[in-house]
């Protein structure tokens, strides 16, 4: 067991592992997203209240879910890096930040597009879910700006890990905002008591999209971690040997 974790914390081992994982994550992601897109657009029945406008959930819900999951990746990686002093953990956080920011931005844009016909407005500043999700985007921006503003990688890792851990409070607010305060945003649909409040022809494409987006996030994260590891280890012997090898690190 400890040998496995020791290997997992090794940059050369993790670099090769990430390359192995990428196709196993990317292929299911493409298949699930293809199915979810087709079934969600053409097979699912129109909602009895929202009509065809509800179909944006097949992008909005997975994006919103990943906006929070990616931040938790950053926070957990930061905690591991601070407690066990694993440099690779900080690399995972650095790699996850741009992906999380992209999914958060996509969640905000699709939410605004959805809100215009449903609520009669593109944005409502008084809504706790919208405001806390926007704060989450600013936290991502702040994390990336803080990292780029500190030249010393070790100091940047520690500072960003602390920021990520502090920002977890906002992730909790995003998740529970529709339950704690009055909100235009609809409440829980998938996780509500008594089971999901959706018909099967709507639910299965949504689950496929959530799972597909999750696999896509994993594939993109593995790719970005490889780049981050190479940058951090660029002066080490194993990187030089890998570059000079016939395979060129593929």
C-alpha positions as CSV (number, residue, x, y, z in Angstrom):
1,X,0.0,0.0,0.0
2,X,2.7,2.5,1.0
3,X,4.7,1.5,-2.0
4,X,1.8,2.4,-4.2
5,X,1.4,5.9,-2.7
6,X,5.1,6.4,-2.9
7,X,5.0,5.7,-6.6
8,X,2.0,7.8,-7.1
9,X,3.8,10.8,-5.5
10,X,6.8,10.3,-7.9
11,X,6.6,12.8,-10.8
12,X,8.1,10.4,-13.4
13,X,5.7,7.6,-12.4
14,X,2.7,10.0,-12.3
15,X,3.7,11.5,-15.7
16,X,3.5,8.1,-17.3
17,X,0.4,7.1,-15.4
18,X,-1.4,10.2,-16.7
19,X,-0.6,9.3,-20.3
20,X,-2.0,5.9,-19.8
21,X,-5.2,7.2,-18.2
22,X,-6.0,9.9,-20.8
23,X,-7.5,7.6,-23.5
24,X,-9.4,5.6,-20.9
25,X,-11.0,8.8,-19.8
26,X,-11.4,10.6,-23.1
27,X,-13.1,7.8,-25.0
28,X,-15.9,7.2,-22.5
29,X,-16.3,11.0,-22.2
30,X,-16.9,11.4,-25.9
31,X,-19.3,8.4,-26.1
32,X,-21.3,9.6,-23.1
33,X,-21.5,13.2,-24.2
34,X,-22.5,12.1,-27.7
35,X,-25.3,9.9,-26.3
36,X,-26.4,12.6,-23.8
37,X,-26.5,15.3,-26.4
38,X,-28.5,13.3,-28.9
39,X,-30.9,11.9,-26.3
40,X,-31.3,15.3,-24.6
41,X,-32.0,17.2,-27.7
42,X,-34.0,14.7,-29.7
43,X,-35.4,12.0,-27.5
44,X,-36.3,13.8,-24.2
45,X,-39.8,15.2,-24.0
46,X,-40.3,18.9,-23.6
47,X,-40.8,20.1,-20.1
48,X,-44.5,20.8,-19.2
49,X,-43.6,24.3,-17.9
50,X,-40.3,25.3,-19.6
51,X,-40.9,23.6,-23.0
52,X,-37.7,23.0,-25.0
53,X,-35.8,25.7,-23.0
54,X,-35.1,23.1,-20.3
55,X,-32.6,21.3,-22.6
56,X,-29.8,23.7,-21.6
57,X,-29.6,21.7,-18.4
58,X,-27.6,19.1,-20.3
59,X,-24.7,21.6,-20.4
60,X,-25.5,23.8,-17.4
61,X,-25.9,21.1,-14.7
62,X,-22.7,19.2,-15.5
63,X,-20.8,22.5,-15.8
64,X,-22.1,23.7,-12.4
65,X,-21.3,20.4,-10.8
66,X,-17.7,20.4,-12.1
67,X,-17.2,24.1,-11.1
68,X,-17.5,22.9,-7.5
69,X,-15.8,19.6,-8.0
70,X,-12.7,21.1,-9.6
71,X,-12.4,23.6,-6.7
72,X,-12.6,20.7,-4.2
73,X,-9.8,19.1,-6.2
74,X,-7.7,22.2,-5.7
75,X,-8.5,22.4,-2.0
76,X,-7.8,18.7,-1.3
77,X,-4.6,18.8,-3.3
78,X,-3.6,21.9,-1.4
79,X,-4.2,20.3,2.0
80,X,-2.2,17.2,0.9
81,X,0.6,19.4,-0.2
82,X,0.7,21.3,3.0
83,X,0.4,18.4,5.3
84,X,2.5,15.8,3.6
85,X,4.7,18.2,1.6
86,X,4.0,16.5,-1.7
87,X,5.0,18.8,-4.6
88,X,2.9,16.7,-7.0
89,X,-0.3,17.6,-5.0
90,X,0.3,21.3,-5.7
91,X,0.8,20.5,-9.3
92,X,-2.6,18.9,-9.4
93,X,-4.1,22.0,-7.9
94,X,-2.4,24.3,-10.4
95,X,-3.6,22.1,-13.3
96,X,-7.2,22.0,-12.1
97,X,-7.6,25.8,-11.6
98,X,-8.0,26.8,-15.3
99,X,-10.4,23.9,-15.9
100,X,-12.5,24.8,-13.0
101,X,-12.6,28.4,-14.1
102,X,-13.7,27.4,-17.6
103,X,-16.6,25.2,-16.2
104,X,-17.6,27.9,-13.8
105,X,-17.8,30.5,-16.6
106,X,-19.8,28.0,-18.8
107,X,-22.2,27.4,-15.9
108,X,-22.7,31.1,-15.5
109,X,-23.3,31.8,-19.2
110,X,-25.7,28.8,-19.7
111,X,-27.5,29.8,-16.4
112,X,-28.0,33.3,-17.7
113,X,-29.3,32.0,-21.1
114,X,-31.6,29.7,-19.2
115,X,-32.7,32.4,-16.8
116,X,-33.7,35.0,-19.5
117,X,-36.9,33.1,-20.7
118,X,-37.6,31.6,-17.2
119,X,-37.1,34.6,-14.9
120,X,-37.4,37.4,-17.4
121,X,-33.8,38.6,-16.7
122,X,-30.3,37.6,-17.7
123,X,-29.0,38.2,-14.1
124,X,-30.3,38.8,-10.7
125,X,-27.8,40.2,-8.2
126,X,-30.0,39.4,-5.2
127,X,-30.0,35.6,-6.0
128,X,-27.6,33.8,-3.7
129,X,-26.9,30.9,-6.1
130,X,-25.9,33.3,-8.9
131,X,-23.8,35.6,-6.7
132,X,-22.0,32.8,-4.9
133,X,-21.2,31.1,-8.3
134,X,-19.7,34.3,-9.5
135,X,-17.6,34.6,-6.4
136,X,-16.4,31.1,-7.2
137,X,-15.2,32.3,-10.6
138,X,-13.4,35.2,-8.9
139,X,-11.7,32.7,-6.5
140,X,-10.4,30.8,-9.5
141,X,-9.1,34.0,-11.0
142,X,-7.6,35.0,-7.7
143,X,-5.9,31.6,-7.3
144,X,-4.3,31.8,-10.8
145,X,-3.3,35.4,-10.4
146,X,-1.7,34.7,-7.0
147,X,0.2,31.7,-8.4
148,X,1.5,33.8,-11.4
149,X,2.5,36.7,-9.2
150,X,4.9,34.7,-7.0
151,X,8.2,33.6,-8.7
152,X,9.2,31.1,-6.0
153,X,7.2,28.0,-6.8
154,X,7.3,26.7,-3.2
155,X,5.9,29.9,-1.8
156,X,3.3,30.1,-4.6
157,X,2.2,26.5,-3.8
158,X,1.7,27.3,-0.1
159,X,-0.1,30.6,-0.7
160,X,-2.4,29.1,-3.2
161,X,-3.1,26.1,-1.1
162,X,-4.2,28.4,1.8
163,X,-6.4,30.4,-0.6
164,X,-8.0,27.2,-2.0
165,X,-8.8,25.9,1.5
166,X,-10.4,29.3,2.6
167,X,-12.5,29.3,-0.6
168,X,-14.1,26.0,0.3
169,X,-16.6,28.0,2.5
170,X,-17.9,29.5,-0.7
171,X,-18.3,26.1,-2.4
172,X,-20.5,25.1,0.6
173,X,-22.5,28.3,0.1
174,X,-23.0,27.6,-3.6
175,X,-24.3,24.1,-2.9
176,X,-26.7,25.0,-0.1
177,X,-27.7,28.5,-1.2
178,X,-31.1,27.4,-2.7
179,X,-31.9,25.7,0.6
180,X,-30.7,28.4,3.0
181,X,-32.2,31.5,1.3
182,X,-35.0,32.4,-1.0
183,X,-33.7,32.0,-4.6
184,X,-35.0,32.3,-8.1
185,X,-32.9,29.2,-8.9
186,X,-34.8,26.0,-8.7
187,X,-33.9,23.6,-5.8
188,X,-32.5,20.1,-5.9
189,X,-33.8,17.9,-8.7
190,X,-31.5,14.9,-8.7
191,X,-30.7,14.6,-5.0
192,X,-34.2,15.4,-3.6
193,X,-35.9,13.1,-1.1
194,X,-38.0,10.5,-2.8
195,X,-35.8,10.2,-5.9
196,X,-35.1,12.5,-8.9
197,X,-37.9,14.8,-9.9
198,X,-37.5,14.0,-13.6
199,X,-38.9,11.6,-16.1
200,X,-36.6,8.8,-17.2
201,X,-36.3,10.1,-20.8
202,X,-34.9,13.4,-19.3
203,X,-33.0,11.9,-16.5
204,X,-30.8,9.3,-18.3
205,X,-29.3,11.8,-20.8
206,X,-28.6,14.2,-17.9
207,X,-26.8,11.5,-16.0
208,X,-24.9,10.6,-19.1
209,X,-23.8,14.2,-19.6
210,X,-22.7,14.5,-16.0
211,X,-20.6,11.4,-16.2
212,X,-19.3,12.3,-19.6
213,X,-18.3,15.8,-18.4
214,X,-16.6,14.2,-15.4
215,X,-14.6,11.8,-17.6
216,X,-13.7,14.8,-19.9
217,X,-12.5,16.8,-16.8
218,X,-10.4,13.8,-15.8
219,X,-8.8,13.5,-19.3
220,X,-8.1,17.3,-19.5
221,X,-6.7,17.3,-16.0
222,X,-4.4,14.4,-16.7
223,X,-3.1,16.3,-19.8
224,X,-2.6,19.5,-17.8
225,X,-0.9,17.7,-15.0
226,X,1.6,16.2,-17.4
227,X,2.4,19.7,-18.7
228,X,2.7,21.1,-15.1
229,X,5.0,18.2,-14.1
230,X,7.3,18.8,-17.1
231,X,7.5,22.5,-16.3
232,X,8.3,21.9,-12.6
233,X,10.8,19.1,-13.3
234,X,12.3,20.6,-16.4
235,X,15.8,20.7,-14.9
236,X,15.8,17.2,-13.5
237,X,17.7,14.2,-15.0
238,X,14.7,12.1,-15.8
239,X,13.2,14.8,-18.0
240,X,16.4,15.3,-19.9
241,X,16.7,11.5,-20.4
242,X,13.1,11.3,-21.5
243,X,13.5,14.1,-24.1
244,X,16.6,12.4,-25.5
245,X,15.0,9.0,-25.7
246,X,13.7,7.7,-29.0
247,X,10.1,7.9,-27.8
248,X,10.5,11.5,-26.8
249,X,8.4,11.0,-23.7
250,X,5.2,9.9,-25.4
